[in-house]
Amino acid sequence: MSRQVQCVLLGTEAEGLDRPPYPGELGQRIFDNVSKLAWQKWLGHQTMLINEYRLTPFEPAARQFLETEMEKFFFGDGSQAPPDFSPESQ
C-alpha cells in the first residue's frame, strides 16, 4: 500500500511522494504534506517559471528564486506566473 498524505495543495488525502524531493527542511515539509499529483503540478509550474524568466537553474540566484516560489506554491499564497505570461492554446 502506498503512503498517503493530507495534501496541502489539493486539500485531500492522496498518494505521497516516495522520498523527499528537495534537500533540507523544505524537502521534508514537502515529503510530509504534498502528494505526488501536487508535486507534478509544481514541476509543470517550475518549468514555466524557468522558461518565462529564462532562468539557469544551476545559478545560485535562480535556485533561490525557485525555492522561494516552491515554498509559496505549497505553503503560501501560491506562486504566480509572470504578468505577461499567456499559456498556449492547445
C-alpha positions in Angstrom: 0.0 0.0 0.0 1.3 3.4 -0.9 2.0 6.1 1.7 -0.9 8.6 2.0 -0.6 12.3 2.9 -3.1 15.1 3.6 -2.1 17.2 0.6 -1.8 20.9 1.4 -2.3 21.8 -2.3 -5.2 19.6 -3.2 -6.9 19.6 0.2 -7.5 15.9 0.1 -5.7 12.7 1.2 -3.7 11.4 -1.7 -0.7 9.2 -2.5 2.5 10.7 -1.0 6.0 11.0 -2.5 8.4 8.1 -2.2 11.2 10.3 -0.8 11.9 14.0 -0.1 12.1 15.7 -3.5 14.3 18.5 -2.2 17.1 18.8 0.4 16.7 20.2 3.9 13.7 21.3 5.9 11.7 22.4 2.9 12.1 19.0 1.3 10.9 17.3 4.4 7.9 19.5 4.7 7.0 18.7 1.1 7.5 15.0 1.7 5.2 15.2 4.7 2.5 17.4 3.2 2.5 17.1 -0.6 1.0 14.4 -2.8 2.6 13.0 -6.0 0.0 14.8 -8.1 0.6 18.1 -6.4 4.4 17.6 -6.9 3.8 17.1 -10.7 1.7 20.3 -10.7 4.7 22.1 -9.2 7.1 20.6 -11.8 5.0 22.0 -14.6 4.8 25.4 -12.9 8.5 25.4 -12.2 9.2 24.6 -15.9 7.0 27.6 -16.9 9.0 29.8 -14.5 12.3 28.7 -15.8 11.2 29.3 -19.4 9.5 32.6 -18.9 12.1 34.1 -16.7 14.9 32.5 -18.7 16.5 31.0 -15.6 19.6 29.0 -15.4 18.8 26.5 -12.6 22.5 25.9 -11.6 23.0 29.6 -10.8 22.5 30.3 -7.0 20.1 33.3 -7.6 17.9 31.1 -9.8 17.9 28.3 -7.3 17.0 30.7 -4.5 14.1 32.2 -6.6 12.8 28.7 -7.4 13.0 27.6 -3.8 11.1 30.7 -2.7 8.4 30.1 -5.4 8.2 26.4 -4.4 7.5 27.4 -0.8 4.9 30.0 -1.9 3.3 27.4 -4.2 2.8 24.8 -1.5 2.7 26.7 1.8 2.0 30.3 0.9 -0.4 32.3 -1.2 0.7 30.5 -4.4 3.3 31.1 -7.0 2.1 33.4 -9.8 3.0 33.3 -13.5 4.8 36.4 -14.8 2.4 39.3 -15.5 2.8 39.0 -19.3 2.5 35.1 -19.4 -0.1 33.7 -21.8 -0.4 29.9 -21.9 -0.5 28.5 -25.4 -3.9 27.2 -26.6 -3.9 23.5 -27.4 
